[in-house]
Amino acid sequence: MTSEQQTTAPAPAQRIVLVDDHAIVRHGVRSILERESDLEVVGEASTAAEAAAVVERTKPSIVLLDLKLSTGTDTEGLDLCARLTERHPGLAVLVLTTFLDDSLVVEAIQHGARGYVVKDVDTTELLRSIRAVARNESAFDSHAAAAMVRAMRVQPEQPRFTEREVMVLKLLARGLSNRDIGAELYISATTVKFHVRNVMRKMDANSRAEVVYEASKMGVI
């Protein structure tokens, strides 16, 4: 085969599980995602128990999760988010819900979610958010981002950051990937990863989204 005949195989589609207690919502989201060649819905669930089983069976890369599942308590979605991300490291949970309580946005991030969008988000923004969390980036629609800002109350004792770490934090806040941050700062993606791990350790944070939230709360960015 000549070099002209060789083609690059497309990247595999992101495998997605939908968790929502309303079948009509799952159907609507599925119809949107099925039009995208890089996204594939591999399972659905309406309860926490179903979600755990479906995720175990299908091994998705992303879960779209409604926080309010009518068969359980008000915190069932948060608890499910924590269990899924703990049991399946690398799984990206994107909260897709009607609820926009300020504390819920923060709690979702603390329970392992990579992003938070409300159900009235437009299709373009939803797809952007899904692809962002697939790249291990944070994703918030304008409503959720504003809720995070409003939820900031007490200024914690601020860790000491190097000048380079502050630069990395500012680029993280823009939603850039490690590769893009490296290109901006003229350093390798591996070096960026080292700095990100350092700031996560200093903040005792578990995700990039939590780092951005904490850095904003501290006034670093």
N, C-alpha and C positions, 0 to 999 in steps of 0.2 A: 504494500500500500504506500503510495507516495504521500509526501507531506501535504499536498493539496487535497488529497482524499481523506486525510485524517480530520476528524472533528472532535471537539471537546464535548464529552457527555454532560448533559445538563445536571445541575445539582439536584439531589433527591428533594421531593416536596416535604415541607414541614408537616408533620403528623399532628393533628389537632383533635382533642376531645372536648365536647361541649357539655357543660354541667349547668343545668337550669331546670327548675321544676315546671316550667311552662313549655309544653311541646311546641306550641306555635312560635315561641321565641327561638327555640333550637332550629326549627324548620326555616325560619327567616334568615338566621345567621348562616346555616348550612348553604342555603341558596346563593348567598353572597360569596361565600368562600369557594364554592364549587366552580365559580367562573374564573378562579385564579389558578394558573398552572403550577405555581410554587407552593400551594396550600392544599392539604387533603384532610378532610374530616374522617377520622377512623373510628369514632365512637361517640356515643351520647349517654348521658345519665341524668336522672332527675332527683336522686338522693345521694347523700354522702356515701352510703354503703355501696350503691351502684357505681359511683365515681371511682371509689378505691378499687373495685373489681375490674372495671373497664380500663383504668390506667395500668393496672398490673398486667392485664391481658394484651393490650394493644401497644404498650410502650411508646406513648406519644412524646413529642418534643415540647408541645404547648398544651395547656389546659385553659380554656375560657371559662371562668367561674363566676356564677352569681352568688353573692354572699348570703342571700336570704333564700333558704330552701324550706318550703312551707311545712315539711314533715318534722322539722327539728327546731332547735332553739335559735335565738337571734345571733348567737356566736358560732353556729354550726359551720357556716362557710369559712370563717376565720380558722376554726379548728381543723377543718378539712385541708385548707391551704397549707397549714403548718405540717400536717401529717404527710401530705403528698410530697412537699419539697424536702422533707427529712428522709422519707423512704426512697425517693427517686432524685438523687443529686443531679443537677443539671436541668431538671424539668422547669420550664418557664410557666408560671401561673400569671395570667392576665385577668384581673377582676373586671367583669362586665356586669354592671348592676344598675338598678334604678336608684339606689340609696347613695346620698352624697353627704352624710354626716361627716364633719371635719375629722373627728376622732377615728372614724372607720377607715379613712384613707391612710392615716398613719399606722393604725393597727394592722391593716392589710400588709403594708410593707414590712412591719415588724414580724409578721407571721410568714414571710417568705415570698410574697407577691412581687413581681418585677414591674407591674404597672397597674393602673386603675383608670377605667373609662366608664362613663355612664351610657345607658342604652340609647339615649337620644343623639349620640355621636353620629356624624355622617359616615358614609361608607368609606370614603377616602381616609379619614382619620382612623377608623377602626383598622383598616388594612395596614396603615402606617404603624400603628401601635403593635399589631401582631408581629410584623416583620422586625420591629425594633427589639421586642423581647426575645425573638428568635436569635438575634445577634448579641444577646446578653446585655442589652441596653435597657434603660428605664423608659417607661412610656406613661404619660399622663395627658389626658385631655385638658382643656383650659379650665374646666370646672374643678377637676380633681387637683390640679396644680394650685388653684386659688384656695381650695380647702386646706391644702398642706400649709400654705402661708398663714392662713387664719389660725391653724392649730398650733402654731409656734407661740409658746407662752414664756417659759422660763429659759433664760440664757444659761446653758451649762458651762462648767469649767472647760475652757478651750484647750485642746491638745496643741502642742507646738508642731508646726508644719514647716518643712523646708520650702524655699522659693519654688523649686521644681514641683513639689507636691501641690502647692497652691495652683500652679499653672495647670496641672493635670486635673485638679478638682474643677476648675472653671470650664475645662473642655468636656469633662464628664457631664457637667450640668447642661451642656448643649446637646447631649445625647450621642456624642461621638463614640465610635468603636475604638479599641486599642490601636488598631492600624491607622485610623484617621488621626488620633491624638499623636501618634508617633510621627506622622507626616507633618503635622502642625509644628511639632517641637524638634523635628529633625533627630529623633531617636528611634530605636527599634520598638516593635510591638512588645517584645519580651521585656524591655526596660520599662515600658509603660505599665505592663502587668505587675512588675515589681513595685512600682510606685503606688499602684492601686491597692495592692495587698497591704502595703505599709499604712496607707491612710485608713483602710478598713480595720486594721489592727488597732490603730490609735483611737479610732472612734468606737471600737467594739461593735462594728456593723457587720451584717450578714449578707448584704447585697449592694450592688452599685446604686440602686434606687435609694436605699437607706443612707448611703454615704452622701448623696446629693441633698437629701432632706436634712441630714444633720449639719452638713456644711452650710446650707442656707440658714438654718436655725442659729448657727454660731456666728453668722455674718462674715464667714470666710469668702463666700462667693456672692 
